[in-house]
Amino acid sequence: MAQTIQNHKVSELCMGMKSVNLRVIVLNIGDAQVVKGGQTVKACKVADTTGSVELSLWSPWCEVVQESDILQLSNCYMGIFNNSLVVYVGRSGAVSKVGEFTMLYSELPNISVKIPEPGVNMDMRPTRPSQPGYINNSNNGRFASNTRSRGVYQRPPPPRKPF
């Protein structure tokens, strides 16, 4: 009996995974870059029904893979390049074309989006201690009467007059 390969889904991928098997469709292929040793590498965006991810293809595979090809990737591993999650085909890995054009896929979520560097606030709002008039990101159910580009600010109430 033929042994079937258990494929992972794109949405299940995370940093450090090894022996990853995927069946994906190639959405687009980046420009070829020649690196040390004369090898060629291309960055491709691939997807399945659960999302998309960046795939790094090295020669000889990058010369034969085209957009809309359906690929079976075997023995891949996950890594990070330029703060993005990337699928790499290992030395013992394999890329095989199993079809073209006819595969359901979803581009979202793209799990290769830039990973924030430590200490960077992703929503670009300043983090500061509670101050009068400052509303945190949840807005605490209040509406702001004045907004700033770097956060939500509410004017403090007018001072009370003594009796």
N, C-alpha and C positions, 0 to 999 in steps of 0.2 A: 504494500500500500504506500502511496505517495504521502510524504509528510507535509502537512500544511503549515505555512508560516503564520504566526500570530502577529498581525499588524497592530501597531500603536496608532492612536489618533493624534492629530496635531495638538489638540487642546490638552492632551495628557503630558506633553513634553515639558521638561524642565532641565535646568542646568545640571550637568554631571551625569546625565543618563548615558548608558552604554548599551550596545547590542540592540539598537533601535531599528525596527523594521517599519517602513511606511509605504503606503500606496497613495501617490499624489499626482496631481496634474500641474504642469508647468505653466504659470501665468505670464511671467515675463523673464527675460534674460538680460542681465547687465552687460556692459562692455567687457571685453577680455583684457586682462592685465597680465603682463609678463613679470614674474617674480624671480628671485635669485635661483640660479640653476637652470634658467630658461624654461621653466614650467609655466603653463598658462592656467589662470584661474578666472572663473566667472561667478558672479553672485546671481542667483535665480530666486524668484519668489514662487513658492509652490503651495498648494492648498489641498485640503480634503473637505469633507462635509462639516468638520468642526472648527475650521479656521485656517489661517495661512502662516507660513514661516519662511525665513530665508534659508536657502540651501547653497553651500559653497561647493562648486564643482571644479575639479582639477582635471588637467589633461590626463588621459585621452577622452574622458567622458564629456568635457565641456565642448568639444568640437562636434559631437554627434547629437547631443540633446537639442531639441527645438521647442519653441513655444507650442502649447496645447498637447504635448506628449504626455501620456500617462506612464509614470515610472513606478517600478517596484524597487525601493531602496532597502538594502539589506546590510546589517551589521554597521550601522551608523552610530555616531555619538554626538552629544550636544556640547556646545562650547559657546564662548562669548568672544565677539570681535567688534571693536568700536562701540562697546556698551550695548550690543544687540545680541540676542539669542540666535544662534546659527546651528544648522544641521550640517555635520561633516561626514563624508563617506570615508571610513577608515581604510587602512592598507589592506585589510582582509575583507573589506566591504565590497558590495557589488551594486551596479546600477543596471537595470534591464527595462527596456521599453515593453509595456504590456498592452498598449493601445494608444489611441489618440482621439481627441475632440469630445468624446462622450463620457463625461463623468460629472456628477453633481459635486459642487464645491461651494465653500463660503470663504470670502476674503476676510471676514471679520469673525472673531477677533484676530488681529495680527499679533502673534505672540513674540515677534521679533522687534517690537517697538523699542526705542531706546530705553535702557534701564537707567534709572537715575543714579547719579554718583552719590555716595554717602554724604548726608548733610544738606542735600538740595531739596528744597520744598517744591514739590511738583506743581502745586496750583499757584505758585509765584506770589502768594500772599505772605506778608511778613508775619513771623511768629513772635509775639511779644506778650509780656504779661498783661493781665487784665488792667485796662485803663478805663477811666470814665469815658463813655461814648464809643468805645471800640467794641465791635460785635465780632465774635469768632465766626468761623466758616459756616457753622450751622445756623447762624443768624438768630438763634434762640426764639424764633417765632415772631420777632419784631421786624418792622419794615424800616428801612433806612431812609432818612430824609435827604441825605447827601451821600454821594458815592465817590470814592477815589479809585484810581486805576490800580492801586496796590492793596486793596482790601475794602471792606465795608466800614463806613464810619457813620455814626449817628451823633448828632449834636447833643451835648448834655442838656438836661432840662434847665430852665432859667432858675436862678437862685430864689429861694423863698423869702418873702418879706416878713419881718418879725411883726407880731401883733401889737 
